[in-house]
Amino acid sequence: MRHIVYLKGKGFFRQEWTKSDAGFRTVVLPRFAVGMLMARKLVAAGNPYDAIFASRRGTWLSPQNVSDRSSALPTGFRGSDSKLHR
C-alpha cells in the first residue's frame, strides 16, 4: 500500500515504496466502500494525480485531515478508532 507523506519544502506526495516487501499487498474492500469510492470518483474534480480525495487546488490532502472522520462511516462503525478500519 502506498501512502501520502509530507516533505518539508515540497508538500505532500504519494510515496511509491514501502518499508518492506510486505507493504505491497491487495486490500479487498466491502461493497459499500467500493460503491462510495466509485461515486466519489465520478464527482471528484480533475487533478494531475487522479486522486479521489484531493484538495480544492488538486493536490494531495493531508492524511490527518481525512483519517479520523468517523461521521462519514456507516452507522455500525461510528465511535470506533480509525485505525481499526485499515
Biopython code that builds the backbone (N, CA, C, O; Angstrom):
import numpy as np
from Bio.PDB.StructureBuilder import StructureBuilder

atoms = [
    (1, "MET", "N", (0.852, -1.169, 0.000)),
    (1, "MET", "CA", (0.000, 0.000, 0.000)),
    (1, "MET", "C", (0.896, 1.230, 0.000)),
    (1, "MET", "O", (1.840, 1.325, 0.785)),
    (2, "ARG", "N", (0.601, 2.137, -0.858)),
    (2, "ARG", "CA", (1.346, 3.392, -0.887)),
    (2, "ARG", "C", (0.637, 4.390, 0.010)),
    (2, "ARG", "O", (-0.568, 4.291, 0.239)),
    (3, "HIS", "N", (1.378, 5.328, 0.502)),
    (3, "HIS", "CA", (0.740, 6.309, 1.353)),
    (3, "HIS", "C", (1.265, 7.713, 1.062)),
    (3, "HIS", "O", (2.281, 7.892, 0.391)),
    (4, "ILE", "N", (0.543, 8.698, 1.584)),
    (4, "ILE", "CA", (0.869, 10.095, 1.378)),
    (4, "ILE", "C", (1.800, 10.536, 2.493)),
    (4, "ILE", "O", (1.509, 10.321, 3.669)),
    (5, "VAL", "N", (2.908, 11.146, 2.132)),
    (5, "VAL", "CA", (3.871, 11.643, 3.118)),
    (5, "VAL", "C", (4.138, 13.121, 2.854)),
    (5, "VAL", "O", (3.927, 13.619, 1.748)),
    (6, "TYR", "N", (4.605, 13.810, 3.893)),
    (6, "TYR", "CA", (4.916, 15.225, 3.783)),
    (6, "TYR", "C", (6.416, 15.422, 3.798)),
    (6, "TYR", "O", (7.106, 14.890, 4.668)),
    (7, "LEU", "N", (6.925, 16.179, 2.846)),
    (7, "LEU", "CA", (8.336, 16.514, 2.777)),
    (7, "LEU", "C", (8.437, 18.028, 2.886)),
    (7, "LEU", "O", (7.931, 18.760, 2.035)),
    (8, "LYS", "N", (9.096, 18.488, 3.944)),
    (8, "LYS", "CA", (9.208, 19.919, 4.197)),
    (8, "LYS", "C", (9.765, 20.644, 2.968)),
    (8, "LYS", "O", (10.781, 20.242, 2.401)),
    (9, "GLY", "N", (9.101, 21.685, 2.582)),
    (9, "GLY", "CA", (9.507, 22.463, 1.419)),
    (9, "GLY", "C", (8.957, 21.944, 0.098)),
    (9, "GLY", "O", (9.003, 22.653, -0.908)),
    (10, "LYS", "N", (8.441, 20.724, 0.084)),
    (10, "LYS", "CA", (7.896, 20.122, -1.141)),
    (10, "LYS", "C", (6.400, 19.882, -1.046)),
    (10, "LYS", "O", (5.709, 19.864, -2.064)),
    (11, "GLY", "N", (5.891, 19.698, 0.169)),
    (11, "GLY", "CA", (4.486, 19.404, 0.368)),
    (11, "GLY", "C", (4.226, 17.902, 0.416)),
    (11, "GLY", "O", (5.138, 17.113, 0.667)),
    (12, "PHE", "N", (2.983, 17.517, 0.176)),
    (12, "PHE", "CA", (2.579, 16.120, 0.234)),
    (12, "PHE", "C", (2.830, 15.433, -1.100)),
    (12, "PHE", "O", (2.680, 16.041, -2.159)),
    (13, "PHE", "N", (3.209, 14.169, -1.041)),
    (13, "PHE", "CA", (3.362, 13.369, -2.248)),
    (13, "PHE", "C", (3.060, 11.923, -1.933)),
    (13, "PHE", "O", (3.115, 11.496, -0.780)),
    (14, "ARG", "N", (2.739, 11.173, -2.975)),
    (14, "ARG", "CA", (2.440, 9.750, -2.818)),
    (14, "ARG", "C", (3.741, 8.967, -2.909)),
    (14, "ARG", "O", (4.401, 8.942, -3.948)),
    (15, "GLN", "N", (4.088, 8.340, -1.818)),
    (15, "GLN", "CA", (5.329, 7.567, -1.758)),
    (15, "GLN", "C", (5.154, 6.261, -2.521)),
    (15, "GLN", "O", (4.219, 5.506, -2.254)),
    (16, "GLU", "N", (6.038, 5.993, -3.459)),
    (16, "GLU", "CA", (5.912, 4.822, -4.333)),
    (16, "GLU", "C", (6.576, 3.565, -3.774)),
    (16, "GLU", "O", (6.592, 2.531, -4.443)),
    (17, "TRP", "N", (7.113, 3.634, -2.583)),
    (17, "TRP", "CA", (7.774, 2.475, -1.995)),
    (17, "TRP", "C", (7.250, 2.264, -0.581)),
    (17, "TRP", "O", (6.633, 3.158, -0.001)),
    (18, "THR", "N", (7.493, 1.098, -0.038)),
    (18, "THR", "CA", (7.084, 0.769, 1.323)),
    (18, "THR", "C", (8.325, 0.428, 2.141)),
    (18, "THR", "O", (9.427, 0.320, 1.603)),
    (19, "LYS", "N", (8.134, 0.261, 3.433)),
    (19, "LYS", "CA", (9.262, -0.086, 4.301)),
    (19, "LYS", "C", (9.804, -1.472, 3.994)),
    (19, "LYS", "O", (11.000, -1.724, 4.135)),
    (20, "SER", "N", (8.918, -2.372, 3.573)),
    (20, "SER", "CA", (9.340, -3.737, 3.268)),
    (20, "SER", "C", (8.466, -4.286, 2.140)),
    (20, "SER", "O", (7.484, -3.657, 1.748)),
    (21, "ASP", "N", (8.824, -5.450, 1.627)),
    (21, "ASP", "CA", (8.018, -6.085, 0.582)),
    (21, "ASP", "C", (6.609, -6.417, 1.070)),
    (21, "ASP", "O", (5.677, -6.506, 0.271)),
    (22, "ALA", "N", (6.456, -6.599, 2.376)),
    (22, "ALA", "CA", (5.138, -6.910, 2.939)),
    (22, "ALA", "C", (4.163, -5.746, 2.747)),
    (22, "ALA", "O", (2.949, -5.933, 2.824)),
    (23, "GLY", "N", (4.693, -4.550, 2.497)),
    (23, "GLY", "CA", (3.843, -3.386, 2.288)),
    (23, "GLY", "C", (3.102, -3.408, 0.967)),
    (23, "GLY", "O", (2.112, -2.695, 0.806)),
    (24, "PHE", "N", (3.560, -4.214, 0.015)),
    (24, "PHE", "CA", (2.871, -4.342, -1.270)),
    (24, "PHE", "C", (1.839, -5.449, -1.149)),
    (24, "PHE", "O", (2.183, -6.631, -1.122)),
    (25, "ARG", "N", (0.575, -5.063, -1.077)),
    (25, "ARG", "CA", (-0.490, -6.058, -0.912)),
    (25, "ARG", "C", (-1.783, -5.529, -1.506)),
    (25, "ARG", "O", (-1.919, -4.338, -1.786)),
    (26, "THR", "N", (-2.703, -6.417, -1.688)),
    (26, "THR", "CA", (-4.026, -6.077, -2.191)),
    (26, "THR", "C", (-4.991, -6.068, -1.018)),
    (26, "THR", "O", (-4.979, -6.977, -0.188)),
    (27, "VAL", "N", (-5.808, -5.059, -0.953)),
    (27, "VAL", "CA", (-6.803, -4.948, 0.109)),
    (27, "VAL", "C", (-8.178, -5.127, -0.525)),
    (27, "VAL", "O", (-8.539, -4.405, -1.454)),
    (28, "VAL", "N", (-8.934, -6.082, -0.024)),
    (28, "VAL", "CA", (-10.286, -6.326, -0.523)),
    (28, "VAL", "C", (-11.242, -5.420, 0.251)),
    (28, "VAL", "O", (-11.322, -5.481, 1.478)),
    (29, "LEU", "N", (-11.960, -4.584, -0.485)),
    (29, "LEU", "CA", (-12.891, -3.647, 0.137)),
    (29, "LEU", "C", (-14.310, -4.192, 0.125)),
    (29, "LEU", "O", (-14.696, -4.903, -0.804)),
    (30, "PRO", "N", (-15.098, -3.862, 1.160)),
    (30, "PRO", "CA", (-16.507, -4.258, 1.145)),
    (30, "PRO", "C", (-17.261, -3.480, 0.060)),
    (30, "PRO", "O", (-16.828, -2.404, -0.353)),
    (31, "ARG", "N", (-18.377, -4.024, -0.391)),
    (31, "ARG", "CA", (-19.133, -3.413, -1.495)),
    (31, "ARG", "C", (-19.503, -1.961, -1.230)),
    (31, "ARG", "O", (-19.422, -1.129, -2.134)),
    (32, "PHE", "N", (-19.913, -1.641, 0.015)),
    (32, "PHE", "CA", (-20.312, -0.259, 0.287)),
    (32, "PHE", "C", (-19.133, 0.692, 0.076)),
    (32, "PHE", "O", (-19.328, 1.817, -0.385)),
    (33, "ALA", "N", (-17.928, 0.264, 0.404)),
    (33, "ALA", "CA", (-16.747, 1.114, 0.228)),
    (33, "ALA", "C", (-16.428, 1.298, -1.252)),
    (33, "ALA", "O", (-16.096, 2.400, -1.688)),
    (34, "VAL", "N", (-16.529, 0.226, -2.016)),
    (34, "VAL", "CA", (-16.287, 0.316, -3.463)),
    (34, "VAL", "C", (-17.310, 1.259, -4.093)),
    (34, "VAL", "O", (-16.958, 2.108, -4.912)),
    (35, "GLY", "N", (-18.569, 1.109, -3.711)),
    (35, "GLY", "CA", (-19.620, 1.980, -4.242)),
    (35, "GLY", "C", (-19.388, 3.444, -3.892)),
    (35, "GLY", "O", (-19.562, 4.324, -4.735)),
    (36, "MET", "N", (-18.995, 3.706, -2.638)),
    (36, "MET", "CA", (-18.743, 5.073, -2.210)),
    (36, "MET", "C", (-17.569, 5.670, -2.975)),
    (36, "MET", "O", (-17.634, 6.820, -3.409)),
    (37, "LEU", "N", (-16.491, 4.897, -3.145)),
    (37, "LEU", "CA", (-15.318, 5.397, -3.854)),
    (37, "LEU", "C", (-15.614, 5.641, -5.339)),
    (37, "LEU", "O", (-15.148, 6.623, -5.917)),
    (38, "MET", "N", (-16.383, 4.750, -5.944)),
    (38, "MET", "CA", (-16.744, 4.936, -7.356)),
    (38, "MET", "C", (-17.624, 6.180, -7.537)),
    (38, "MET", "O", (-17.434, 6.946, -8.481)),
    (39, "ALA", "N", (-18.578, 6.374, -6.636)),
    (39, "ALA", "CA", (-19.448, 7.547, -6.713)),
    (39, "ALA", "C", (-18.641, 8.824, -6.507)),
    (39, "ALA", "O", (-18.853, 9.813, -7.209)),
    (40, "ARG", "N", (-17.730, 8.809, -5.561)),
    (40, "ARG", "CA", (-16.906, 9.987, -5.304)),
    (40, "ARG", "C", (-15.990, 10.280, -6.491)),
    (40, "ARG", "O", (-15.761, 11.443, -6.822)),
    (41, "LYS", "N", (-15.470, 9.248, -7.125)),
    (41, "LYS", "CA", (-14.590, 9.419, -8.285)),
    (41, "LYS", "C", (-15.334, 10.113, -9.425)),
    (41, "LYS", "O", (-14.762, 10.942, -10.132)),
    (42, "LEU", "N", (-16.603, 9.773, -9.597)),
    (42, "LEU", "CA", (-17.396, 10.373, -10.669)),
    (42, "LEU", "C", (-17.600, 11.872, -10.491)),
    (42, "LEU", "O", (-17.692, 12.607, -11.474)),
    (43, "VAL", "N", (-17.673, 12.331, -9.242)),
    (43, "VAL", "CA", (-17.924, 13.754, -8.988)),
    (43, "VAL", "C", (-16.666, 14.514, -8.578)),
    (43, "VAL", "O", (-16.710, 15.733, -8.415)),
    (44, "ALA", "N", (-15.554, 13.816, -8.411)),
    (44, "ALA", "CA", (-14.309, 14.479, -8.000)),
    (44, "ALA", "C", (-13.798, 15.380, -9.123)),
    (44, "ALA", "O", (-13.884, 15.044, -10.304)),
    (45, "ALA", "N", (-13.272, 16.521, -8.725)),
    (45, "ALA", "CA", (-12.682, 17.434, -9.703)),
    (45, "ALA", "C", (-11.416, 16.806, -10.269)),
    (45, "ALA", "O", (-10.691, 16.100, -9.567)),
    (46, "GLY", "N", (-11.159, 17.069, -11.539)),
    (46, "GLY", "CA", (-9.946, 16.536, -12.155)),
    (46, "GLY", "C", (-8.696, 17.083, -11.480)),
    (46, "GLY", "O", (-8.672, 18.233, -11.042)),
    (47, "ASN", "N", (-7.668, 16.264, -11.398)),
    (47, "ASN", "CA", (-6.408, 16.690, -10.814)),
    (47, "ASN", "C", (-5.290, 15.872, -11.437)),
    (47, "ASN", "O", (-5.543, 14.790, -11.967)),
    (48, "PRO", "N", (-4.064, 16.362, -11.386)),
    (48, "PRO", "CA", (-2.962, 15.675, -12.057)),
    (48, "PRO", "C", (-2.623, 14.312, -11.466)),
    (48, "PRO", "O", (-1.920, 13.526, -12.102)),
    (49, "TYR", "N", (-3.111, 14.014, -10.257)),
    (49, "TYR", "CA", (-2.790, 12.748, -9.595)),
    (49, "TYR", "C", (-3.889, 11.706, -9.749)),
    (49, "TYR", "O", (-3.718, 10.556, -9.343)),
    (50, "ASP", "N", (-5.024, 12.103, -10.336)),
    (50, "ASP", "CA", (-6.195, 11.230, -10.451)),
    (50, "ASP", "C", (-6.644, 10.749, -9.072)),
    (50, "ASP", "O", (-7.108, 9.620, -8.910)),
    (51, "ALA", "N", (-6.495, 11.633, -8.083)),
    (51, "ALA", "CA", (-6.840, 11.313, -6.696)),
    (51, "ALA", "C", (-8.332, 11.479, -6.455)),
    (51, "ALA", "O", (-8.943, 12.414, -6.971)),
    (52, "ILE", "N", (-8.912, 10.594, -5.688)),
    (52, "ILE", "CA", (-10.318, 10.699, -5.318)),
    (52, "ILE", "C", (-10.485, 11.737, -4.216)),
    (52, "ILE", "O", (-11.440, 12.514, -4.224)),
    (53, "PHE", "N", (-9.554, 11.745, -3.271)),
    (53, "PHE", "CA", (-9.587, 12.710, -2.170)),
    (53, "PHE", "C", (-8.472, 13.726, -2.393)),
    (53, "PHE", "O", (-7.360, 13.566, -1.889)),
    (54, "ALA", "N", (-8.782, 14.775, -3.157)),
    (54, "ALA", "CA", (-7.798, 15.820, -3.443)),
    (54, "ALA", "C", (-8.266, 17.131, -2.815)),
    (54, "ALA", "O", (-9.446, 17.308, -2.513)),
    (55, "SER", "N", (-7.322, 18.036, -2.629)),
    (55, "SER", "CA", (-7.668, 19.351, -2.097)),
    (55, "SER", "C", (-8.378, 20.173, -3.171)),
    (55, "SER", "O", (-8.493, 19.737, -4.316)),
    (56, "ARG", "N", (-8.849, 21.351, -2.804)),
    (56, "ARG", "CA", (-9.509, 22.236, -3.775)),
    (56, "ARG", "C", (-8.564, 22.638, -4.894)),
    (56, "ARG", "O", (-9.001, 22.950, -6.002)),
    (57, "ARG", "N", (-7.269, 22.631, -4.605)),
    (57, "ARG", "CA", (-6.266, 23.007, -5.610)),
    (57, "ARG", "C", (-5.811, 21.808, -6.438)),
    (57, "ARG", "O", (-4.973, 21.958, -7.327)),
    (58, "GLY", "N", (-6.350, 20.628, -6.161)),
    (58, "GLY", "CA", (-5.985, 19.435, -6.922)),
    (58, "GLY", "C", (-4.735, 18.743, -6.427)),
    (58, "GLY", "O", (-4.154, 17.929, -7.144)),
    (59, "THR", "N", (-4.310, 19.055, -5.207)),
    (59, "THR", "CA", (-3.130, 18.415, -4.619)),
    (59, "THR", "C", (-3.584, 17.365, -3.606)),
    (59, "THR", "O", (-4.774, 17.258, -3.311)),
    (60, "TRP", "N", (-2.643, 16.599, -3.081)),
    (60, "TRP", "CA", (-2.973, 15.578, -2.084)),
    (60, "TRP", "C", (-3.463, 16.228, -0.802)),
    (60, "TRP", "O", (-2.968, 17.283, -0.403)),
    (61, "LEU", "N", (-4.426, 15.605, -0.163)),
    (61, "LEU", "CA", (-4.878, 16.037, 1.153)),
    (61, "LEU", "C", (-3.961, 15.476, 2.218)),
    (61, "LEU", "O", (-3.387, 14.400, 2.051)),
    (62, "SER", "N", (-3.824, 16.203, 3.306)),
    (62, "SER", "CA", (-3.070, 15.697, 4.447)),
    (62, "SER", "C", (-3.806, 14.492, 5.019)),
    (62, "SER", "O", (-5.016, 14.567, 5.232)),
    (63, "PRO", "N", (-3.110, 13.378, 5.276)),
    (63, "PRO", "CA", (-3.782, 12.213, 5.869)),
    (63, "PRO", "C", (-4.463, 12.537, 7.198)),
    (63, "PRO", "O", (-5.462, 11.906, 7.543)),
    (64, "GLN", "N", (-3.942, 13.506, 7.947)),
    (64, "GLN", "CA", (-4.560, 13.895, 9.221)),
    (64, "GLN", "C", (-5.933, 14.531, 9.003)),
    (64, "GLN", "O", (-6.767, 14.539, 9.909)),
    (65, "ASN", "N", (-6.166, 15.061, 7.808)),
    (65, "ASN", "CA", (-7.452, 15.695, 7.530)),
    (65, "ASN", "C", (-8.524, 14.722, 7.066)),
    (65, "ASN", "O", (-9.695, 15.094, 6.988)),
    (66, "VAL", "N", (-8.152, 13.491, 6.758)),
    (66, "VAL", "CA", (-9.152, 12.528, 6.287)),
    (66, "VAL", "C", (-9.193, 11.249, 7.101)),
    (66, "VAL", "O", (-10.119, 10.458, 6.921)),
    (67, "SER", "N", (-8.247, 11.007, 7.978)),
    (67, "SER", "CA", (-8.157, 9.713, 8.652)),
    (67, "SER", "C", (-9.111, 9.551, 9.821)),
    (67, "SER", "O", (-9.408, 8.420, 10.207)),
    (68, "ASP", "N", (-9.602, 10.638, 10.400)),
    (68, "ASP", "CA", (-10.432, 10.499, 11.597)),
    (68, "ASP", "C", (-11.808, 11.131, 11.403)),
    (68, "ASP", "O", (-12.276, 11.884, 12.257)),
    (69, "ARG", "N", (-12.436, 10.830, 10.307)),
    (69, "ARG", "CA", (-13.769, 11.369, 10.053)),
    (69, "ARG", "C", (-14.798, 10.275, 10.275)),
    (69, "ARG", "O", (-15.415, 9.780, 9.331)),
    (70, "SER", "N", (-14.974, 9.905, 11.540)),
    (70, "SER", "CA", (-15.881, 8.804, 11.857)),
    (70, "SER", "C", (-17.320, 9.137, 11.488)),
    (70, "SER", "O", (-18.129, 8.226, 11.312)),
    (71, "SER", "N", (-17.661, 10.417, 11.368)),
    (71, "SER", "CA", (-19.032, 10.767, 10.998)),
    (71, "SER", "C", (-19.349, 10.330, 9.569)),
    (71, "SER", "O", (-20.517, 10.221, 9.197)),
    (72, "ALA", "N", (-18.314, 10.081, 8.770)),
    (72, "ALA", "CA", (-18.527, 9.644, 7.387)),
    (72, "ALA", "C", (-18.684, 8.134, 7.281)),
    (72, "ALA", "O", (-18.971, 7.613, 6.203)),
    (73, "LEU", "N", (-18.500, 7.433, 8.386)),
    (73, "LEU", "CA", (-18.602, 5.976, 8.376)),
    (73, "LEU", "C", (-20.058, 5.547, 8.521)),
    (73, "LEU", "O", (-20.866, 6.275, 9.098)),
    (74, "PRO", "N", (-20.395, 4.367, 8.000)),
    (74, "PRO", "CA", (-21.751, 3.852, 8.212)),
    (74, "PRO", "C", (-22.047, 3.729, 9.703)),
    (74, "PRO", "O", (-21.129, 3.592, 10.512)),
    (75, "THR", "N", (-23.305, 3.776, 10.061)),
    (75, "THR", "CA", (-23.729, 3.803, 11.455)),
    (75, "THR", "C", (-23.059, 2.743, 12.326)),
    (75, "THR", "O", (-22.666, 3.046, 13.452)),
    (76, "GLY", "N", (-22.919, 1.529, 11.847)),
    (76, "GLY", "CA", (-22.349, 0.458, 12.659)),
    (76, "GLY", "C", (-20.873, 0.641, 12.983)),
    (76, "GLY", "O", (-20.342, -0.060, 13.843)),
    (77, "PHE", "N", (-20.203, 1.573, 12.309)),
    (77, "PHE", "CA", (-18.780, 1.775, 12.534)),
    (77, "PHE", "C", (-18.483, 3.023, 13.354)),
    (77, "PHE", "O", (-17.340, 3.215, 13.770)),
    (78, "ARG", "N", (-19.458, 3.867, 13.597)),
    (78, "ARG", "CA", (-19.232, 5.115, 14.320)),
    (78, "ARG", "C", (-18.756, 4.817, 15.745)),
    (78, "ARG", "O", (-19.181, 3.850, 16.378)),
    (79, "GLY", "N", (-17.863, 5.682, 16.223)),
    (79, "GLY", "CA", (-17.354, 5.529, 17.573)),
    (79, "GLY", "C", (-16.154, 4.629, 17.668)),
    (79, "GLY", "O", (-15.586, 4.486, 18.751)),
    (80, "SER", "N", (-15.742, 4.011, 16.570)),
    (80, "SER", "CA", (-14.565, 3.150, 16.590)),
    (80, "SER", "C", (-13.356, 3.933, 16.119)),
    (80, "SER", "O", (-13.491, 4.953, 15.443)),
    (81, "ASP", "N", (-12.195, 3.463, 16.467)),
    (81, "ASP", "CA", (-10.938, 4.106, 16.097)),
    (81, "ASP", "C", (-10.680, 3.952, 14.606)),
    (81, "ASP", "O", (-10.927, 2.886, 14.042)),
    (82, "SER", "N", (-10.176, 5.024, 13.950)),
    (82, "SER", "CA", (-9.952, 4.965, 12.508)),
    (82, "SER", "C", (-8.924, 3.896, 12.139)),
    (82, "SER", "O", (-8.965, 3.372, 11.026)),
    (83, "LYS", "N", (-8.014, 3.565, 13.033)),
    (83, "LYS", "CA", (-7.005, 2.539, 12.743)),
    (83, "LYS", "C", (-7.634, 1.153, 12.631)),
    (83, "LYS", "O", (-7.078, 0.262, 11.989)),
    (84, "LEU", "N", (-8.781, 0.979, 13.249)),
    (84, "LEU", "CA", (-9.481, -0.304, 13.168)),
    (84, "LEU", "C", (-9.878, -0.627, 11.738)),
    (84, "LEU", "O", (-9.974, -1.799, 11.372)),
    (85, "HIS", "N", (-10.107, 0.391, 10.929)),
    (85, "HIS", "CA", (-10.618, 0.203, 9.572)),
    (85, "HIS", "C", (-9.507, 0.109, 8.523)),
    (85, "HIS", "O", (-9.803, 0.101, 7.328)),
    (86, "ARG", "N", (-8.276, 0.041, 8.926)),
    (86, "ARG", "CA", (-7.168, -0.021, 7.969)),
    (86, "ARG", "C", (-7.026, -1.410, 7.403)),
    (86, "ARG", "O", (-6.144, -1.653, 6.579)),
]
sb = StructureBuilder()
sb.init_structure("model")
sb.init_model(0)
sb.init_chain("A")
sb.init_seg("    ")
for serial, (resi, resn, name, xyz) in enumerate(atoms, 1):
    if name == "N":
        sb.init_residue(resn, " ", resi, " ")
    sb.init_atom(name, np.array(xyz, "f"), 0.0, 1.0, " ", f" {name:<3s}", serial, name[0])
structure = sb.get_structure()
